[in-house]
Amino acid sequence: MKLLLTLLLVSASLHAETIWVTKYALTRGVQKFDNAQMIANGAVVGDTYFRKGEYYLSEQDAKERAETLRKARTAALLRELERLQAIK
């Protein structure tokens, strides 16, 4: 995996960006990464690769996505609770 990322980094035209990662928004919160290397279809931070939809270039967009994820998870947990309460 590291070799693949290294090859992608070398072959792609790269530029550093600040990104806000929402991949783990429900467990770690929105994380800010400075100097993320942007490649054609994703972003690389150190040895970690994030796909589009897992990171955002604006903090506001990342917060909106995190809120959407939170609401969806809350709704799923409420459905699960109702299902469990219905069991006799």
N, CA, C and O atoms as a printed pandas DataFrame, in Angstrom:
     atom_number atom_name residue_name chain_id  residue_number  x_coord  y_coord  z_coord
0              1         N          MET        A               1    0.825   -1.187    0.000
1              2        CA          MET        A               1    0.000    0.000    0.000
2              3         C          MET        A               1    0.870    1.253    0.000
3              4         O          MET        A               1    0.601    2.207   -0.730
4              5         N          LYS        A               2    1.917    1.241    0.827
5              6        CA          LYS        A               2    2.807    2.402    0.868
6              7         C          LYS        A               2    3.483    2.621   -0.484
7              8         O          LYS        A               2    3.674    3.761   -0.910
8              9         N          LEU        A               3    3.842    1.534   -1.153
9             10        CA          LEU        A               3    4.474    1.642   -2.454
10            11         C          LEU        A               3    3.513    2.262   -3.458
11            12         O          LEU        A               3    3.904    3.123   -4.246
12            13         N          LEU        A               4    2.262    1.826   -3.430
13            14        CA          LEU        A               4    1.256    2.382   -4.334
14            15         C          LEU        A               4    1.077    3.869   -4.088
15            16         O          LEU        A               4    1.039    4.652   -5.036
16            17         N          LEU        A               5    0.965    4.272   -2.819
17            18        CA          LEU        A               5    0.818    5.691   -2.499
18            19         C          LEU        A               5    2.040    6.485   -2.936
19            20         O          LEU        A               5    1.914    7.605   -3.432
20            21         N          THR        A               6    3.222    5.904   -2.752
21            22        CA          THR        A               6    4.446    6.576   -3.176
22            23         C          THR        A               6    4.450    6.772   -4.684
23            24         O          THR        A               6    4.809    7.845   -5.169
24            25         N          LEU        A               7    4.049    5.736   -5.438
25            26        CA          LEU        A               7    3.997    5.858   -6.889
26            27         C          LEU        A               7    2.971    6.905   -7.320
27            28         O          LEU        A               7    3.221    7.682   -8.241
28            29         N          LEU        A               8    1.815    6.923   -6.652
29            30        CA          LEU        A               8    0.805    7.930   -6.971
30            31         C          LEU        A               8    1.315    9.336   -6.688
31            32         O          LEU        A               8    1.074   10.261   -7.463
32            33         N          LEU        A               9    2.016    9.486   -5.583
33            34        CA          LEU        A               9    2.536   10.802   -5.226
34            35         C          LEU        A               9    3.581   11.291   -6.219
35            36         O          LEU        A               9    3.623   12.471   -6.566
36            37         N          VAL        A              10    4.416   10.372   -6.665
37            38        CA          VAL        A              10    5.475   10.747   -7.597
38            39         C          VAL        A              10    4.909   11.057   -8.975
39            40         O          VAL        A              10    5.362   11.994   -9.633
40            41         N          SER        A              11    3.914   10.275   -9.422
41            42        CA          SER        A              11    3.416   10.415  -10.777
42            43         C          SER        A              11    2.393   11.530  -10.950
43            44         O          SER        A              11    2.254   12.071  -12.046
44            45         N          ALA        A              12    1.685   11.877   -9.901
45            46        CA          ALA        A              12    0.631   12.897  -10.017
46            47         C          ALA        A              12    1.207   14.283   -9.741
47            48         O          ALA        A              12    2.181   14.435   -9.003
48            49         N          SER        A              13    0.589   15.278  -10.345
49            50        CA          SER        A              13    0.983   16.635   -9.996
50            51         C          SER        A              13    0.312   16.958   -8.667
51            52         O          SER        A              13   -0.912   16.907   -8.553
52            53         N          LEU        A              14    1.109   17.286   -7.680
53            54        CA          LEU        A              14    0.615   17.436   -6.321
54            55         C          LEU        A              14    0.622   18.886   -5.892
55            56         O          LEU        A              14    1.427   19.693   -6.357
56            57         N          HIS        A              15   -0.289   19.194   -4.999
57            58        CA          HIS        A              15   -0.256   20.478   -4.324
58            59         C          HIS        A              15   -0.837   20.286   -2.931
59            60         O          HIS        A              15   -1.717   19.450   -2.725
60            61         N          ALA        A              16   -0.344   21.059   -1.985
61            62        CA          ALA        A              16   -0.770   20.911   -0.598
62            63         C          ALA        A              16   -2.030   21.731   -0.345
63            64         O          ALA        A              16   -2.163   22.857   -0.824
64            65         N          GLU        A              17   -2.945   21.149    0.410
65            66        CA          GLU        A              17   -4.209   21.797    0.756
66            67         C          GLU        A              17   -4.509   21.516    2.220
67            68         O          GLU        A              17   -3.959   20.591    2.817
68            69         N          THR        A              18   -5.378   22.320    2.776
69            70        CA          THR        A              18   -5.951   22.014    4.081
70            71         C          THR        A              18   -7.272   21.310    3.821
71            72         O          THR        A              18   -8.110   21.796    3.061
72            73         N          ILE        A              19   -7.449   20.157    4.464
73            74        CA          ILE        A              19   -8.701   19.409    4.299
74            75         C          ILE        A              19   -9.311   19.143    5.674
75            76         O          ILE        A              19   -8.617   19.116    6.690
76            77         N          TRP        A              20  -10.619   18.951    5.674
77            78        CA          TRP        A              20  -11.354   18.561    6.867
78            79         C          TRP        A              20  -11.940   17.188    6.589
79            80         O          TRP        A              20  -12.738   17.017    5.667
80            81         N          VAL        A              21  -11.537   16.205    7.395
81            82        CA          VAL        A              21  -11.909   14.812    7.174
82            83         C          VAL        A              21  -13.133   14.465    8.015
83            84         O          VAL        A              21  -13.176   14.730    9.217
84            85         N          THR        A              22  -14.129   13.867    7.359
85            86        CA          THR        A              22  -15.359   13.466    8.045
86            87         C          THR        A              22  -15.517   11.950    8.114
87            88         O          THR        A              22  -16.542   11.452    8.579
88            89         N          LYS        A              23  -14.520   11.226    7.661
89            90        CA          LYS        A              23  -14.620    9.760    7.636
90            91         C          LYS        A              23  -14.930    9.201    9.021
91            92         O          LYS        A              23  -15.709    8.256    9.145
92            93         N          TYR        A              24  -14.343    9.762   10.037
93            94        CA          TYR        A              24  -14.535    9.290   11.406
94            95         C          TYR        A              24  -15.279   10.333   12.253
95            96         O          TYR        A              24  -15.044   10.435   13.457
96            97         N          ALA        A              25  -16.158   11.091   11.637
97            98        CA          ALA        A              25  -16.817   12.211   12.311
98            99         C          ALA        A              25  -17.619   11.771   13.531
99           100         O          ALA        A              25  -17.708   12.521   14.503
100          101         N          LEU        A              26  -18.200   10.587   13.507
101          102        CA          LEU        A              26  -19.032   10.152   14.629
102          103         C          LEU        A              26  -18.227    9.602   15.797
103          104         O          LEU        A              26  -18.763    9.464   16.896
104          105         N          THR        A              27  -16.981    9.293   15.592
105          106        CA          THR        A              27  -16.154    8.771   16.682
106          107         C          THR        A              27  -15.050    9.734   17.102
107          108         O          THR        A              27  -14.712    9.806   18.284
108          109         N          ARG        A              28  -14.490   10.469   16.160
109          110        CA          ARG        A              28  -13.373   11.368   16.462
110          111         C          ARG        A              28  -13.686   12.833   16.205
111          112         O          ARG        A              28  -12.921   13.720   16.581
112          113         N          GLY        A              29  -14.818   13.071   15.562
113          114        CA          GLY        A              29  -15.154   14.435   15.178
114          115         C          GLY        A              29  -14.517   14.769   13.840
115          116         O          GLY        A              29  -13.816   13.944   13.255
116          117         N          VAL        A              30  -14.759   15.971   13.363
117          118        CA          VAL        A              30  -14.164   16.430   12.104
118          119         C          VAL        A              30  -12.705   16.761   12.394
119          120         O          VAL        A              30  -12.397   17.511   13.319
120          121         N          GLN        A              31  -11.815   16.191   11.592
121          122        CA          GLN        A              31  -10.387   16.392   11.794
122          123         C          GLN        A              31   -9.818   17.294   10.704
123          124         O          GLN        A              31  -10.149   17.143    9.528
124          125         N          LYS        A              32   -8.966   18.226   11.100
125          126        CA          LYS        A              32   -8.319   19.137   10.159
126          127         C          LYS        A              32   -6.907   18.639    9.883
127          128         O          LYS        A              32   -6.151   18.324   10.802
128          129         N          PHE        A              33   -6.568   18.573    8.595
129          130        CA          PHE        A              33   -5.223   18.198    8.184
130          131         C          PHE        A              33   -4.663   19.299    7.294
131          132         O          PHE        A              33   -5.262   19.650    6.277
132          133         N          ASP        A              34   -3.529   19.833    7.675
133          134        CA          ASP        A              34   -2.839   20.812    6.851
134          135         C          ASP        A              34   -1.857   20.087    5.945
135          136         O          ASP        A              34   -1.372   19.008    6.284
136          137         N          ASN        A              35   -1.572   20.665    4.819
137          138        CA          ASN        A              35   -0.587   20.137    3.874
138          139         C          ASN        A              35   -0.922   18.745    3.359
139          140         O          ASN        A              35   -0.026   17.923    3.169
140          141         N          ALA        A              36   -2.193   18.477    3.133
141          142        CA          ALA        A              36   -2.594   17.210    2.519
142          143         C          ALA        A              36   -2.212   17.260    1.041
143          144         O          ALA        A              36   -2.425   18.273    0.374
144          145         N          GLN        A              37   -1.665   16.201    0.550
145          146        CA          GLN        A              37   -1.274   16.118   -0.854
146          147         C          GLN        A              37   -2.472   15.681   -1.677
147          148         O          GLN        A              37   -3.008   14.593   -1.465
148          149         N          MET        A              38   -2.891   16.505   -2.600
149          150        CA          MET        A              38   -4.059   16.205   -3.420
150          151         C          MET        A              38   -3.619   15.478   -4.687
151          152         O          MET        A              38   -2.724   15.930   -5.401
152          153         N          ILE        A              39   -4.264   14.345   -4.950
153          154        CA          ILE        A              39   -4.019   13.622   -6.193
154          155         C          ILE        A              39   -5.310   13.616   -6.987
155          156         O          ILE        A              39   -6.316   14.154   -6.525
156          157         N          ALA        A              40   -5.307   13.032   -8.149
157          158        CA          ALA        A              40   -6.430   13.117   -9.083
158          159         C          ALA        A              40   -7.762   12.700   -8.474
159          160         O          ALA        A              40   -8.775   13.343   -8.747
160          161         N          ASN        A              41   -7.798   11.660   -7.669
161          162        CA          ASN        A              41   -9.076   11.166   -7.164
162          163         C          ASN        A              41   -9.142   11.078   -5.649
163          164         O          ASN        A              41   -9.992   10.362   -5.120
164          165         N          GLY        A              42   -8.285   11.772   -4.944
165          166        CA          GLY        A              42   -8.313   11.711   -3.486
166          167         C          GLY        A              42   -7.264   12.595   -2.852
167          168         O          GLY        A              42   -6.654   13.436   -3.512
168          169         N          ALA        A              43   -7.062   12.391   -1.551
169          170        CA          ALA        A              43   -6.078   13.157   -0.798
170          171         C          ALA        A              43   -5.241   12.206    0.040
171          172         O          ALA        A              43   -5.747   11.207    0.551
172          173         N          VAL        A              44   -3.973   12.517    0.179
173          174        CA          VAL        A              44   -3.060   11.705    0.958
174          175         C          VAL        A              44   -2.515   12.548    2.102
175          176         O          VAL        A              44   -1.996   13.643    1.885
176          177         N          VAL        A              45   -2.635   12.032    3.317
177          178        CA          VAL        A              45   -2.076   12.681    4.503
178          179         C          VAL        A              45   -1.136   11.674    5.137
179          180         O          VAL        A              45   -1.580   10.703    5.750
180          181         N          GLY        A              46    0.147   11.899    4.992
181          182        CA          GLY        A              46    1.104   10.918    5.499
182          183         C          GLY        A              46    0.898    9.602    4.776
183          184         O          GLY        A              46    0.985    9.539    3.549
184          185         N          ASP        A              47    0.620    8.542    5.542
185          186        CA          ASP        A              47    0.374    7.220    4.959
186          187         C          ASP        A              47   -1.112    6.938    4.786
187          188         O          ASP        A              47   -1.486    5.827    4.412
188          189         N          THR        A              48   -1.969    7.929    5.051
189          190        CA          THR        A              48   -3.417    7.733    4.991
190          191         C          THR        A              48   -3.981    8.340    3.718
191          192         O          THR        A              48   -3.596    9.437    3.314
192          193         N          TYR        A              49   -4.897    7.616    3.092
193          194        CA          TYR        A              49   -5.548    8.056    1.860
194          195         C          TYR        A              49   -7.031    8.239    2.127
195          196         O          TYR        A              49   -7.668    7.358    2.704
196          197         N          PHE        A              50   -7.587    9.366    1.718
197          198        CA          PHE        A              50   -9.008    9.626    1.854
198          199         C          PHE        A              50   -9.617    9.804    0.477
199          200         O          PHE        A              50   -9.068   10.505   -0.373
200          201         N          ARG        A              51  -10.769    9.154    0.262
201          202        CA          ARG        A              51  -11.490    9.292   -0.999
202          203         C          ARG        A              51  -12.393   10.516   -0.945
203          204         O          ARG        A              51  -12.673   11.050    0.128
204          205         N          LYS        A              52  -12.840   10.950   -2.111
205          206        CA          LYS        A              52  -13.807   12.041   -2.147
206          207         C          LYS        A              52  -15.042   11.614   -1.374
207          208         O          LYS        A              52  -15.461   10.459   -1.453
208          209         N          GLY        A              53  -15.620   12.536   -0.632
209          210        CA          GLY        A              53  -16.746   12.229    0.225
210          211         C          GLY        A              53  -16.317   11.927    1.649
211          212         O          GLY        A              53  -17.143   11.959    2.561
212          213         N          GLU        A              54  -15.043   11.635    1.855
213          214        CA          GLU        A              54  -14.503   11.419    3.194
214          215         C          GLU        A              54  -13.780   12.663    3.694
215          216         O          GLU        A              54  -13.415   12.738    4.867
216          217         N          TYR        A              55  -13.572   13.635    2.819
217          218        CA          TYR        A              55  -12.917   14.886    3.200
218          219         C          TYR        A              55  -13.534   16.030    2.414
219          220         O          TYR        A              55  -14.130   15.828    1.356
220          221         N          TYR        A              56  -13.381   17.218    2.941
221          222        CA          TYR        A              56  -13.911   18.426    2.300
222          223         C          TYR        A              56  -12.866   19.520    2.372
223          224         O          TYR        A              56  -12.032   19.545    3.278
224          225         N          LEU        A              57  -12.920   20.421    1.411
225          226        CA          LEU        A              57  -11.962   21.518    1.359
226          227         C          LEU        A              57  -12.414   22.717    2.183
227          228         O          LEU        A              57  -11.616   23.613    2.461
228          229         N          SER        A              58  -13.690   22.744    2.578
229          230        CA          SER        A              58  -14.157   23.833    3.427
230          231         C          SER        A              58  -14.666   23.265    4.748
231          232         O          SER        A              58  -15.283   22.200    4.787
232          233         N          GLU        A              59  -14.404   23.977    5.801
233          234        CA          GLU        A              59  -14.816   23.535    7.131
234          235         C          GLU        A              59  -16.338   23.479    7.244
235          236         O          GLU        A              59  -16.879   22.575    7.880
236          237         N          GLN        A              60  -17.022   24.428    6.639
237          238        CA          GLN        A              60  -18.486   24.461    6.692
238          239         C          GLN        A              60  -19.095   23.222    6.027
239          240         O          GLN        A              60  -20.022   22.619    6.568
240          241         N          ASP        A              61  -18.576   22.846    4.861
241          242        CA          ASP        A              61  -19.073   21.647    4.182
242          243         C          ASP        A              61  -18.852   20.397    5.040
243          244         O          ASP        A              61  -19.712   19.519    5.106
244          245         N          ALA        A              62  -17.694   20.329    5.692
245          246        CA          ALA        A              62  -17.389   19.178    6.544
246          247         C          ALA        A              62  -18.343   19.120    7.731
247          248         O          ALA        A              62  -18.805   18.041    8.102
248          249         N          LYS        A              63  -18.642   20.266    8.329
249          250        CA          LYS        A              63  -19.561   20.286    9.467
250          251         C          LYS        A              63  -20.965   19.888    9.045
251          252         O          LYS        A              63  -21.660   19.193    9.786
252          253         N          GLU        A              64  -21.391   20.320    7.868
253          254        CA          GLU        A              64  -22.708   19.933    7.358
254          255         C          GLU        A              64  -22.779   18.431    7.130
255          256         O          GLU        A              64  -23.786   17.803    7.458
256          257         N          ARG        A              65  -21.730   17.850    6.574
257          258        CA          ARG        A              65  -21.689   16.403    6.344
258          259         C          ARG        A              65  -21.714   15.645    7.667
259          260         O          ARG        A              65  -22.402   14.632    7.791
260          261         N          ALA        A              66  -20.963   16.136    8.660
261          262        CA          ALA        A              66  -20.938   15.495    9.971
262          263         C          ALA        A              66  -22.326   15.531   10.610
263          264         O          ALA        A              66  -22.745   14.563   11.245
264          265         N          GLU        A              67  -23.028   16.631   10.445
265          266        CA          GLU        A              67  -24.381   16.740   10.988
266          267         C          GLU        A              67  -25.328   15.755   10.295
267          268         O          GLU        A              67  -26.172   15.140   10.947
268          269         N          THR        A              68  -25.190   15.609    8.996
269          270        CA          THR        A              68  -25.994   14.640    8.245
270          271         C          THR        A              68  -25.717   13.220    8.739
271          272         O          THR        A              68  -26.646   12.437    8.934
272          273         N          LEU        A              69  -24.456   12.893    8.939
273          274        CA          LEU        A              69  -24.088   11.570    9.455
274          275         C          LEU        A              69  -24.661   11.355   10.850
275          276         O          LEU        A              69  -25.152   10.269   11.159
276          277         N          ARG        A              70  -24.600   12.383   11.696
277          278        CA          ARG        A              70  -25.114   12.277   13.059
278          279         C          ARG        A              70  -26.613   12.010   13.062
279          280         O          ARG        A              70  -27.099   11.155   13.801
280          281         N          LYS        A              71  -27.342   12.750   12.228
281          282        CA          LYS        A              71  -28.793   12.564   12.150
282          283         C          LYS        A              71  -29.155   11.170   11.643
283          284         O          LYS        A              71  -30.080   10.540   12.158
284          285         N          ALA        A              72  -28.437   10.695   10.647
285          286        CA          ALA        A              72  -28.707    9.360   10.109
286          287         C          ALA        A              72  -28.435    8.285   11.159
287          288         O          ALA        A              72  -29.208    7.337   11.291
288          289         N          ARG        A              73  -27.351    8.428   11.899
289          290        CA          ARG        A              73  -27.017    7.443   12.934
290          291         C          ARG        A              73  -28.037    7.469   14.064
291          292         O          ARG        A              73  -28.422    6.419   14.578
292          293         N          THR        A              74  -28.477    8.664   14.453
293          294        CA          THR        A              74  -29.495    8.802   15.491
294          295         C          THR        A              74  -30.790    8.121   15.066
295          296         O          THR        A              74  -31.408    7.406   15.855
296          297         N          ALA        A              75  -31.201    8.342   13.819
297          298        CA          ALA        A              75  -32.420    7.718   13.310
298          299         C          ALA        A              75  -32.289    6.191   13.304
299          300         O          ALA        A              75  -33.240    5.488   13.647
300          301         N          ALA        A              76  -31.138    5.682   12.923
301          302        CA          ALA        A              76  -30.913    4.238   12.900
302          303         C          ALA        A              76  -30.984    3.656   14.310
303          304         O          ALA        A              76  -31.558    2.586   14.515
304          305         N          LEU        A              77  -30.404    4.358   15.275
305          306        CA          LEU        A              77  -30.443    3.873   16.655
306          307         C          LEU        A              77  -31.861    3.900   17.218
307          308         O          LEU        A              77  -32.244    3.005   17.971
308          309         N          LEU        A              78  -32.641    4.916   16.862
309          310        CA          LEU        A              78  -34.026    4.977   17.315
310          311         C          LEU        A              78  -34.846    3.826   16.722
311          312         O          LEU        A              78  -35.677    3.235   17.411
312          313         N          ARG        A              79  -34.611    3.514   15.452
313          314        CA          ARG        A              79  -35.300    2.371   14.833
314          315         C          ARG        A              79  -34.925    1.070   15.533
315          316         O          ARG        A              79  -35.780    0.215   15.768
316          317         N          GLU        A              80  -33.661    0.924   15.862
317          318        CA          GLU        A              80  -33.192   -0.273   16.563
318          319         C          GLU        A              80  -33.824   -0.371   17.950
319          320         O          GLU        A              80  -34.224   -1.454   18.377
320          321         N          LEU        A              81  -33.913    0.747   18.643
321          322        CA          LEU        A              81  -34.539    0.767   19.960
322          323         C          LEU        A              81  -36.011    0.362   19.869
323          324         O          LEU        A              81  -36.492   -0.431   20.678
324          325         N          GLU        A              82  -36.710    0.898   18.899
325          326        CA          GLU        A              82  -38.119    0.532   18.715
326          327         C          GLU        A              82  -38.265   -0.964   18.429
327          328         O          GLU        A              82  -39.163   -1.621   18.955
328          329         N          ARG        A              83  -37.380   -1.485   17.598
329          330        CA          ARG        A              83  -37.419   -2.919   17.281
330          331         C          ARG        A              83  -37.196   -3.759   18.521
331          332         O          ARG        A              83  -37.890   -4.752   18.736
332          333         N          LEU        A              84  -36.228   -3.365   19.340
333          334        CA          LEU        A              84  -35.933   -4.121   20.549
334          335         C          LEU        A              84  -37.057   -4.021   21.575
335          336         O          LEU        A              84  -37.342   -4.992   22.276
336          337         N          GLN        A              85  -37.686   -2.875   21.669
337          338        CA          GLN        A              85  -38.785   -2.713   22.604
338          339         C          GLN        A              85  -40.013   -3.502   22.170
339          340         O          GLN        A              85  -40.836   -3.874   23.006
340          341         N          ALA        A              86  -40.143   -3.760   20.883
341          342        CA          ALA        A              86  -41.292   -4.512   20.372
342          343         C          ALA        A              86  -41.166   -6.015   20.617
343          344         O          ALA        A              86  -42.153   -6.745   20.524
344          345         N          ILE        A              87  -39.966   -6.473   20.927
345          346        CA          ILE        A              87  -39.759   -7.901   21.192
346          347         C          ILE        A              87  -40.373   -8.248   22.545
347          348         O          ILE        A              87  -40.138   -7.566   23.543
348          349         N          LYS        A              88  -41.159   -9.317   22.562
349          350        CA          LYS        A              88  -41.813   -9.720   23.817
350          351         C          LYS        A              88  -41.243  -10.992   24.336
351          352         O          LYS        A              88  -41.673  -11.480   25.381
